[in-house]
Every structure is written in C-alpha cells, then in structure tokens.
Amino acid sequence: MAMPKGPQAFPRSEYLRRLSAVKAAMQTREVDALVVTTTANITYLTGYTSKSGYVPQCLIVSAKDEEPTFITRRMDAPAAIHQMFIDRSRIFGYPEALIANPDKNGWDTAIDFLLDNGFARGGIGIEADLLPAVVTKKFEMRLPEARLVNFANMVSWIRGVKSDVEIAVMREAAAITDAGMLRAKEFIRPGVGEAEAAAEIIATLVRGADGRPGTDVSNFYLCASPRTSTCHIPWAEDVFRQGSQINLEFGGVRHGYISALMRTMSIGKPSDHLRRIHDGEVAGLEAALAAAKPGATCGDVAVAFNTTVRKYGFEKESRCGYAIGIEWTEPTASLKVGDPTILKPNMTFHLMLGNWIDEDVGYVISETFRVTEAGAETFSKLPRDLFQL
C-alpha cells in the first residue's frame, strides 16, 4: 500500500510563496540550483519535520521548476511523501548501501542528481558554512566546473519575516506553552520529584491546548534549587522542598514552530533579593518591548533593556534575545547591543531574560513576541509574575 499524504500544516500557496522568495535570492546571486541541507530550512520550504537529518539529506531548489526535489535515505522517503507538499515523484530515497560507507554516501546521490539534470556548469548554492568541510570538499571535487556559491544563512533570513499563517501557528504553540507552565504551577509542591514534574509538564506539551496537540517536544529545562544558576541542564534525581526556587524554560511546538517561555517559581515566599531581581527584569522586559517597533534595530531593544535593568543594580552578561520560529533559534538576528538588524512587521523573537548572576543565584523570565506595525505583540497570556507556590 502506498503511503498516503498527510494533512498539510500550510496550504500549497504558502510553500510556493516561500520558494518564490528563495528563487528571487537565487536569481540575484546567479544560482541555478540551491542545495538546502539544514533541517529547519527544509521544514520551512516543504513541511517536513521527520528526524532524519543525522544522515545526508537535502532539498534541491531549481530556478526553473515549481517544486523542489528531496533526496533522503530510502527508509525516510515515505515520511517525506506523507509530510511534504511536493509530488511523490520528486522524492528520491538512496539505498542503505550508502549509509556508513567511507567511499560513497548520500551526498553523492545529490551530486549525481545535479550532474544528470544539467547543473554541472552553472551556479550551485550550498549552505557551506553549515556543512562539514568534507562535504563541501566533495561538492568541489565532483563539480569542478560549477560555480559554488555560499548560501549559508540566506534561507534563514528569509524565514525571519513570518506570514500571517505562520504567526497563527506560533500563537497555537504559545497556548500549549502556557498550558505547560500552568501545569507546572499546579503540580510542583514539596516532596514532588523533579522527574515527576518534568513528566507532567512534557505530557501537557504533547497533549496541547484548545484542541490542538503539540506535534513535537523541543528543549526543556528545569533548574531547581540548588541549581538555579544553571541554564541548560535537565531535571535532577531530586525532590522539591519548602523554599525551593524553580527556573523553567520550554516551548510548545506546532508543525516545527516554537513559542518559548521562561518563568521563575518559588515554593513559599521568595527572598527579598529574588524579588528585587524580578522587579528589575520585568521593568527591563517592558522597556525592551516598548522599543521593539518597525524601524528600530535589535541593538535598540537591547539598549532599552540594559539601561533599565542597570537602574535596579543588575547587569545581564548574555544577549537578551534572538529570532525564533522553526527549531527554537533562528541563526540570524540577536537582541544584543550593536546588532544592526532592522525590525520589520512579523519578525518574531524570544526576549530571553535569563540572568545567572552568581554561582548560586539565577532568575528567568521571557516572552516570545512578534513585531507589529504599532510595536510588539506577546504570544503568552500568562502574567509576568514571580509565581509563589
């Protein structure tokens, strides 16, 4: 029985719009075929979210063809048929003999396709900065007459300005995130294991909200006393106690799109020091959101935050945010001092105000927001509170 095509996250017209923008960039750089290898960009251009990027795979966008071509491991081709908007005739699965083969692999299949379809002497775009050197070398050796053009983050920058249908999906993801945070607030109590809490929250992120399930599980960080000065470690084999502080960061996922959120919780009354940090960070957050308007730069947003939080006697060493969309972080704009990226409507960011102040002191709060014509719209509906449990 043939694999049926599943329901598509977006209409065909949306994918063709995205491809049109990519082809315009290709034309500007005189590229006839673009080899897209990063998983987030493949998701963006086709709807594919299967976890097959650990072996060679790529999407080849031709300037002359309406639909791109996908090359993947044979066992993953049915998932591509099911998830991608493109016709099944444009999905090619290479044989298992090319897996863990020291001489020839899936990249050779992609290069064979380029050779067989007349691209050997034209401009070929590759995401060179994001590929292992050995893969780039293979393209250079097997396509000696082609003009290889580094398309590193080109598609990622195109992804930066979302369409209205993308924004709608990020709002759905945010509703799931809120449900997970509320479940944490309900479930965490003295004597409850950190692993138990993680299981309850993650289950909520999978079940979803408003009748829409989560379609994946992304980064999940639960940093509780005495580890509140950490930022990127998972739960521990420990239990919560009276007086415990819990820093949470996670995001609901819909069709690859993520709306992240951070909140700090305290079992019992928080310390005066933690309360002062919270007040300063919230003031900085609100100043940053007020600065996030079309025409301002990412650097302007960071300056607004840093200037405000210093008035409360604190400094934040790390950047205060980054572009977000597919796969949590888009490798483009940063909300940091000096970033000249100009804000445009429907750009989306995670205003990430985690502040790890000392070896034993840390605090988190954040908002995922989009830039609108008038300013910033945050996706979460939760209050910016220091939650006392």
N, C-alpha and C positions, 0 to 999 in steps of 0.2 A: 504494500500500500504506500502511495506517495505521501510524503509529509505535507500536511495542509498548511497554508499560510495563516498565521495567527492574526488577531486584530492588531491594527497598526496604532502606534501611540499618536501619530500625527497624520493628517491627510497627505496624499501624494504631492499635492501642490506645495506643501510646506517643504518637503525634501527637495523638490525641484527648485524652489526659491533659494535654498541654501547652496545647492550645487551651482546655480547661476552666479551667485556671488563669488564662489570659488573659481569658476571658469573665467570671470572677469579679471580676477587677480592673476590667473594663469596667462591670460592674453596680454596683460600689462608686462609680464616678465618673459613673454615669448616661449611659453611652455605648452607643449602639445599633449603631454600626459603627466599626470601627477600621481605619485605613489604615496598614498596615505597609510601610515603604519601605526600611529598612536590610537589606542583603543577609544579614547574619548572622541576623537575626530571621526572615527569610523561610526560610532554611535550617532553622532550629530548628523552625518550625511546619509545614514541608512536606517537607523532604528535598532541596530544590532547591539545587544548587551550581554551576549554569552561570554563566558570566561575562558576564551581560547587564545588570548594574546600571548601566552607563555611560549608558544611555538611560532615560527614565521607565518604571518598572515598580512594581507594588505588589500586596500581598496584602490583600484586604478581608475582615476577620473580622466576620461578622454575629452578633449575640447570639442570633438565632432559628434560624440554620442550623448543622447539624452540621459541614459542611465550609466552608472559606473559598473565596473566588474570587480567581483570579490574573489580572492584566492585564499584558501584556507586548508587546513588539514581535512582529509576526506571525512573523518568521523564528525567534524563540526559543520560540514556543509548542510545537513538537514536543519540545524538550528538557524543557520543563515537564511535558508529557504523560508522557515517559519517566521522569522522576525523582520527580515529586511523587506523594504517596499519594492525592491528591484525584481525583475523577472528571473525565474529559476535558471534560465539558460545563461545567465551572467554570473553564476556562482560555480566556481571550479574547486573541487577537492583534490588535493595532491595525495599520492599514495603513502602508506605507512613506511615504506622503504626509505623515505626521505627524512624520517624522524631519527634523531641521534645519529645521523650519517655524517662522518667527518669530511666527506668529499663533496657531497651534493645535498641540498636541502630545499625547503620551500621557497627560499628567495630565488633559487634557480628557476622554479616554475614561474614566478613573477617575471623574471628577466626573459624567459622563453616567450611569455605572452607579449612582452614589449617588442621582441625581435620579430615574432610572427605577425604582428599587427602594424608593422611599418614605422615604429618609433625609434629605431636604432640610430638614425642620423638627425633626429630633431632634438628639441628641448625637452628634457625629462626632469620634473621636480621630485625631489626626495626630501624627507624630513631629516636631513643629515645630522643636525645637532642632537637629535633624539635617537639616533641609531648607533649600535655598536660599531666601532671602527672597522671591524672585519666585514660587516655587512656593506658599509659604504665602499670598501675596497672591492668587494665582489661586483658591485654595480659598475665601478670604474673599469675593472678588468674585462668584464663581459660586454660592456657597451662602450668600447673605446672611441667610437665616432659620434656618440651622443654628447650633447652639452648638458651636463648635470647641474641643476640649479637647486640651491639650498632653500627649501620652503619651510624650514624649522617650525616656527610658530604661526605661520600665515593663517592656517585654518582656525587656530585657537583665537586669534584676534578677530576673525570674522564672527566666531561664536560669541564674542563679548557683548554684542548688542542683540538682545533677545527679541523674538517676535511675541506678539500678544498670546499666541497659543503656548509658547514656552513659559511665559510668565504665569499663565493659568496652571500649568503643571507644577511650577515651583510653589505656587500657593497651596496646591494639594499636598505637596511634600511637607510644607510648613505646618499644615493642620495635623499631619502624622507626627511631626516633631513635637508639637505642643502636647499631643496625647501622651507621648512617651515621657515628657517632662512632668506632666500631671500625675502619671502613674508612679513615677519616682517619688513625688511628693506624698502620695498616698501610702506607698509601700515601705519606705525607709523608716525604720524605727530601731531603738536599741535592741541588740540581740539578733537582728536580722543579718544574715551573711551577705557580704558584698556580691558573691556569685549569684545568690538568690535574687538580689535586686537587679543585677545585670540581666538575668534571665527574664524577669518580669518586664523590664523596660524594653528589651530587644523583642520580646514576644509582641508587645504593643506596637512597636515599629513595623513588625511584619503584618499584624492584623490590620493596621491602618486606621483611618478615620473617615467619617462621613461616607461610608460605603465604598471607599477606595483603599485597597490594601497597599502596603509597601511592596515594592517589586524587587527589593534587594536590601542588604544590610551593609552599611558603609562604616566608616570609622566610628569607634565607640570608646570613650574614655571616661572612667570613673576613678577619680583620685580622691581618696578619703583620708582623714587623719590616720597616721601622722605623715601622709604622703601628699599633702596639699600643695607643696611647692613643685611638684612634678606636673608635666602637662600631657605626655603622650604614652602613658603606660595603662594597661588594663586593670581590671579589678584584682584584688588580692584575696588570699585564703584567710580572711579575717571577718570580723563582725563589726557592725556599727555600735557605738556606745553613746551614753549621755555625754554631750559636749562635742561629739564628732562633727567635723566640717566635711562636706562632700562637694567637690567640684565636678560638674558633669558637662560633657561636650558630645553631642551626637546630632544626627540629622536624618529625617525621614527621606525615603527615596521613591521617586516615581519615574519609571522609564529612564533611569540613569541620572535624572536631575535631583539635586540635593538642596535642601534648605537647612542650614546648620544653626544650632543654638547652643549657648552656654549659660548655665545658671549655677550659683553657689547656694548650698543649703546648709543649715545648722540645726543639729538636734539639741534643742534648748536655746537659751538666749545667746546670741553671738557676742563675741568680745567687743569692747569699745573700739579696739584697733581695727578689727574686721569691718565694723560698721563705718568707720571713717574711710577705709579703703573703698567700700561700696558706694558711699556718698560721692566720693571724688570720681570714681569710674563712671557712675551714672551721669554725673554732670558732664564729664568728658564725652560720653556717648552721645548725649543730647546735643552738645556743641558740634560734634562731628556730623551728625545727621542734618543739623541746620546748615552746615557748609556744603553738603552734598547736593549741588544744583548743576544743571547743564551749564557748561562753560567753565566751571571751576575745575581744578585739577585734583588728582589723587593726593598730591602733596598738600594742597589747601586743606583737605579733610583731615590729614594727619596733623597739620599745624594747629588746627582748631582743637583737636583732642588734646594734643600735648600741652598747649598753652593753658588749657582749662585744668587738666589734672595736676599740673605743677602748682597751681594755686592751693591745692589741698596737700601739698608736700610730698607728692609721689612722682616717680618717673616710670615710664614703660620702655624697656630696652628694645623689645621686638617691634616689628611693624604692627599697625593697628587694624590691618585687614587686607583682603585680597579678593580678586574676581572669583566668583563661584558660579557653578552651573552643573555641567556633567562631571562626574568623578570628583566632587568636592572642590578642588582647587584648579582654576584655570591658570596656566603658566604665563600670565601676561601682566596685567596691571596690579600694582600693590598700593595699598593705602599707607604710604610711608613718605616722610619728608623728602622732597626732591623729585618724586615721581611726576613727570610732566604730562601723564595721560589725561586728556581732557574728558570730562564726564559727559555722557550722552544719554538721552532718554532710553530706558530699558536695558541699560547696563545693570548688572547685579553684583553685589558684593557681600562678603561676610565681614561685618565690622566686629572683629575679634579682639576683645579687650581682656584677654587673659593676662594677668600680671603676676609673675613669680618673683616676689620681692626679695625674700631671703631664703635660706636653705630650709626653713621650716614655715614659711609664710607664702601663701599664694591665694589668688582670688580670680574668678572668671565671671564674665557676663558678655553677651554678644547679641547681635541682631543680623539677620540676613535681610537685605533691603534692595530695592530697585530704585534707580534714578528716574524721576518723572519730570514732566515739563515744569512742575512747580517746586520740586525738591526731592525728598526721599519718602518712599513708602516701605515700611517694615512689614514683613510677612507674618511674623508671630503675633498672636493675640494675647500672649501672657504678659502680666505686669513685670516691670523691671525691679523686682523685689529681691532682697536677701531672704530667701524662704526659711522661716523658722518652723521646724517640725516638732 
